């Protein structure tokens, strides 16, 4: 009986991970950002974008994640925790707070714990960058997840970095900033609206055909008055494959104590990140 009961629980968890889950609506009202862009000097625009970025030392949030490929669509509840410049963790919890997957990233390592299959990945960031040279590191990911500007290869962005970008007024309601990471030959860009908020981030490597597109929408006001996107949509693709990810945030907590944990049970088997990617692409 006990074994049957456990199997039933696992079955429910698995089904809930596969069946799409409706996004919980935040109690915060969505702010309509419709201000037309002003004519500004490049340095002034860059400075205003930095001044309007989210200021935080820690961030935790509950969210619904949806993943879509050409053949499959999955969704699940999750929890994200982030300590600025130190590390971040995403815990995938389809039902009853039961964790099935944990992703941990810091400036030096990437760790993925697959509890369903009792296995894990632990790779250095340098190894990941050598395998997938997309001009992408921890600080880039942290900036993308917090709706912030980044300069590829730099930990911090300062107002003096404005000269690294090219600027265009792409429409009445947006500016377009572009740059290139010379080491990886990745072109990256930002679309910025009249309220100095980033609405779109894009990274493209022409040689491999890989691109990452990240869109921000449904902006809401947080406790300190900052404006933050409640929804993020990202697309990672090349000529053969495409992965779409939707993140709907249902709760934000800024600058409260956050703990990150990556304890790996001794019974789990270590696999490579390439093994996980092969499994995902076959699925």
C-alpha positions as CSV (number, residue, x, y, z in Angstrom):
1,X,0.0,0.0,0.0
2,X,2.8,2.4,0.9
3,X,4.6,1.8,-2.4
4,X,1.3,2.4,-4.3
5,X,0.7,5.6,-2.4
6,X,4.1,7.0,-3.2
7,X,3.7,6.1,-6.9
8,X,0.4,8.0,-6.9
9,X,2.0,11.1,-5.5
10,X,4.8,11.0,-8.1
11,X,2.2,10.5,-10.8
12,X,0.3,13.6,-9.7
13,X,3.5,15.7,-9.5
14,X,4.5,14.6,-13.0
15,X,1.1,15.3,-14.5
16,X,1.0,18.8,-12.8
17,X,4.4,19.5,-14.3
18,X,3.2,18.6,-17.8
19,X,-0.3,20.3,-17.7
20,X,-0.1,24.1,-18.1
21,X,-0.8,26.0,-14.9
22,X,-2.7,29.3,-15.1
23,X,-0.7,32.3,-13.9
24,X,-1.8,33.7,-10.5
25,X,-2.7,37.4,-10.8
26,X,-0.6,39.8,-8.8
27,X,-2.5,42.1,-6.4
28,X,-0.4,45.0,-7.8
29,X,-1.9,47.0,-10.6
30,X,-0.1,47.0,-13.9
31,X,1.3,50.3,-14.9
32,X,0.8,51.5,-18.5
33,X,4.1,52.9,-19.7
34,X,3.2,55.0,-22.7
35,X,5.4,58.1,-22.4
36,X,7.1,59.2,-25.7
37,X,10.9,59.2,-25.6
38,X,12.6,62.5,-25.1
39,X,15.5,63.8,-27.2
40,X,18.5,63.2,-24.9
41,X,22.3,63.1,-25.2
42,X,23.6,59.6,-25.2
43,X,25.2,60.0,-21.8
44,X,22.0,61.4,-20.3
45,X,19.9,58.5,-21.6
46,X,22.4,55.9,-20.3
47,X,22.4,57.6,-16.9
48,X,18.6,57.7,-16.7
49,X,18.4,54.0,-17.5
50,X,20.8,53.2,-14.7
51,X,19.0,55.5,-12.3
52,X,15.7,53.8,-13.0
53,X,17.0,50.2,-12.6
54,X,15.9,48.1,-9.6
55,X,18.2,48.6,-6.6
56,X,18.5,45.5,-4.4
57,X,20.8,43.4,-2.4
58,X,18.5,40.4,-2.4
59,X,15.4,39.3,-4.3
60,X,13.0,36.4,-3.9
61,X,9.9,35.7,-6.0
62,X,7.3,33.1,-6.7
63,X,6.5,32.5,-10.4
64,X,5.0,30.3,-13.0
65,X,7.4,29.0,-15.6
66,X,6.3,27.8,-19.0
67,X,8.6,26.1,-21.5
68,X,7.6,25.4,-25.2
69,X,9.6,23.6,-27.9
70,X,8.4,22.5,-31.3
71,X,6.9,19.3,-29.9
72,X,6.3,19.9,-26.2
73,X,4.8,22.4,-23.7
74,X,5.5,22.2,-20.0
75,X,4.7,24.5,-17.1
76,X,5.3,24.6,-13.4
77,X,5.3,26.7,-10.3
78,X,8.8,27.8,-9.1
79,X,10.6,29.9,-6.6
80,X,13.6,32.2,-7.4
81,X,16.1,33.6,-4.9
82,X,18.9,36.0,-5.8
83,X,21.8,37.5,-3.8
84,X,23.3,40.3,-5.8
85,X,26.7,39.5,-7.3
86,X,26.8,36.3,-5.2
87,X,24.4,33.7,-6.5
88,X,20.9,32.8,-7.6
89,X,18.7,29.7,-7.3
90,X,15.5,28.5,-9.1
91,X,13.5,25.7,-7.5
92,X,10.9,24.1,-9.6
93,X,8.0,22.9,-7.5
94,X,5.0,21.6,-9.5
95,X,2.8,20.7,-6.6
96,X,2.6,21.0,-2.8
97,X,6.0,22.7,-2.7
98,X,7.7,19.4,-3.7
99,X,10.9,20.2,-5.5
100,X,11.7,18.3,-8.6
101,X,14.5,20.4,-10.0
102,X,17.0,23.0,-8.6
103,X,19.2,25.3,-10.6
104,X,22.0,27.2,-8.8
105,X,24.3,29.6,-10.5
106,X,27.1,31.8,-9.0
107,X,30.0,33.7,-10.7
108,X,32.1,30.5,-10.7
109,X,29.8,27.4,-11.0
110,X,26.5,26.1,-12.4
111,X,24.8,23.4,-10.5
112,X,21.6,21.5,-11.6
113,X,20.0,19.0,-9.3
114,X,17.4,16.6,-10.9
115,X,15.6,15.0,-8.0
116,X,13.3,12.9,-10.1
117,X,16.2,11.1,-11.7
118,X,18.6,11.4,-8.7
119,X,21.4,13.1,-10.7
120,X,23.2,16.4,-10.9
121,X,25.4,18.6,-13.0
122,X,28.2,20.7,-11.5
123,X,30.3,22.6,-14.1
124,X,32.5,25.6,-13.8
125,X,31.3,28.8,-15.5
126,X,34.5,28.8,-17.6
127,X,33.6,25.3,-18.9
128,X,30.1,26.3,-19.7
129,X,31.4,29.4,-21.5
130,X,33.9,27.3,-23.5
131,X,31.2,24.9,-24.6
132,X,28.7,27.6,-25.4
133,X,30.5,30.9,-26.2
134,X,27.6,33.3,-26.1
135,X,29.2,36.1,-24.2
136,X,27.1,35.0,-21.2
137,X,28.2,34.9,-17.6
138,X,26.6,35.2,-14.2
139,X,26.5,39.0,-14.2
140,X,24.8,39.0,-17.6
141,X,22.1,36.6,-16.4
142,X,21.6,38.6,-13.2
143,X,21.1,41.8,-15.2
144,X,18.7,40.1,-17.6
145,X,16.6,38.7,-14.8
146,X,16.4,42.0,-13.0
147,X,15.6,44.1,-16.1
148,X,19.0,45.9,-16.1
149,X,21.7,47.0,-18.5
150,X,24.9,45.0,-18.7
151,X,28.2,45.3,-20.4
152,X,29.4,41.8,-21.5
153,X,32.5,40.8,-19.5
154,X,32.0,43.4,-16.8
155,X,30.7,42.9,-13.3
156,X,29.4,46.4,-12.8
157,X,28.0,49.0,-15.3
158,X,28.9,52.6,-14.6
159,X,27.6,55.8,-16.2
160,X,31.0,56.2,-18.0
161,X,30.2,53.1,-20.0
162,X,27.7,55.0,-22.2
163,X,30.4,55.5,-24.8
164,X,30.6,51.7,-25.4
165,X,27.1,51.7,-27.1
166,X,25.6,53.0,-30.3
167,X,22.3,54.8,-30.0
168,X,19.3,55.1,-32.3
169,X,15.8,56.4,-31.7
170,X,13.9,53.5,-33.2
171,X,10.4,54.9,-32.8
172,X,8.4,57.6,-31.0
173,X,8.3,55.4,-28.0
174,X,11.7,53.7,-27.8
175,X,15.5,54.0,-28.0
176,X,17.8,51.3,-29.3
177,X,21.2,50.6,-27.7
178,X,23.7,48.2,-29.4
179,X,27.1,46.8,-28.5
180,X,29.4,43.9,-29.3
181,X,31.4,41.5,-27.1
182,X,34.7,41.3,-29.0
183,X,35.8,38.1,-27.2
184,X,32.8,36.0,-28.2
185,X,31.7,38.1,-31.2
186,X,28.2,38.4,-29.7
187,X,26.1,41.4,-30.6
188,X,23.7,42.5,-27.9
189,X,21.1,45.3,-27.7
190,X,18.4,46.8,-25.6
191,X,15.1,48.6,-26.4
192,X,14.3,51.3,-23.9
193,X,10.9,53.0,-23.6
194,X,10.1,56.6,-22.7
195,X,10.1,55.8,-19.0
196,X,13.7,54.6,-19.3
197,X,12.8,51.0,-18.7
198,X,14.2,48.1,-20.8
199,X,11.5,46.4,-22.7
200,X,13.6,44.0,-24.9
201,X,17.1,42.5,-24.6
202,X,18.8,40.6,-27.5
203,X,22.0,38.6,-27.8
204,X,23.1,37.2,-31.2
205,X,26.1,35.3,-32.4
206,X,26.2,35.4,-36.2
207,X,28.8,32.6,-36.6
208,X,26.7,29.9,-34.8
209,X,23.3,31.4,-35.5
210,X,22.3,31.3,-31.8
211,X,20.2,34.1,-30.4
212,X,18.6,34.9,-27.1
213,X,15.7,37.3,-27.0
214,X,14.2,38.6,-23.7
215,X,11.0,40.6,-23.6
216,X,9.6,42.5,-20.5
217,X,6.0,43.5,-20.0
218,X,3.2,44.0,-17.4
219,X,5.3,46.4,-15.3
220,X,4.2,46.9,-11.6
221,X,5.3,49.1,-8.8
222,X,7.2,47.5,-6.0
223,X,7.3,48.5,-2.3
224,X,10.1,51.1,-2.7
225,X,8.4,52.7,-5.8
226,X,10.6,50.8,-8.3
227,X,8.9,49.6,-11.5
228,X,9.5,46.0,-12.4
229,X,8.2,43.7,-15.1
230,X,5.7,41.1,-13.9
231,X,6.1,39.0,-17.1
232,X,9.2,38.0,-19.0
233,X,9.3,36.0,-22.2
234,X,12.5,34.6,-23.6
235,X,13.4,32.7,-26.8
236,X,16.6,30.8,-27.3
237,X,17.1,29.5,-30.8
238,X,19.3,28.6,-33.8
239,X,18.4,27.5,-37.3
240,X,17.3,24.0,-36.1
241,X,15.9,24.4,-32.6
242,X,13.8,26.9,-30.5
243,X,13.0,27.1,-26.9
244,X,10.4,29.6,-25.6
245,X,10.2,30.3,-21.8
246,X,7.5,32.4,-20.1
247,X,7.9,33.6,-16.5
248,X,4.9,35.1,-14.7
249,X,5.9,36.6,-11.4
250,X,3.2,36.3,-8.7
251,X,5.1,37.7,-5.7
252,X,8.2,39.9,-5.1
253,X,10.2,40.4,-1.9
254,X,13.2,42.8,-2.0
255,X,16.0,43.1,0.5
256,X,14.8,40.5,3.0
257,X,17.1,37.7,4.2
258,X,17.7,35.0,1.5
259,X,19.6,31.7,1.9
260,X,20.9,29.7,-1.1
261,X,21.5,26.0,-0.7
262,X,23.0,23.4,-3.1
263,X,23.4,20.3,-1.0
264,X,23.7,17.3,-3.2
265,X,22.8,13.8,-1.8
266,X,25.7,11.3,-1.9
267,X,23.4,8.8,-3.8
268,X,23.0,11.1,-6.8
269,X,24.9,10.4,-10.0
270,X,27.0,13.2,-11.6
271,X,26.4,13.8,-15.3
272,X,27.6,16.4,-17.7
273,X,25.7,19.4,-18.9
274,X,26.0,18.0,-22.4
275,X,24.1,14.9,-21.3
276,X,21.3,17.0,-20.0
277,X,21.1,19.1,-23.2
278,X,21.1,16.0,-25.3
279,X,18.2,14.7,-23.2
280,X,16.2,17.9,-23.6
281,X,16.8,18.2,-27.3
282,X,15.7,14.6,-27.9
283,X,12.6,15.3,-25.8
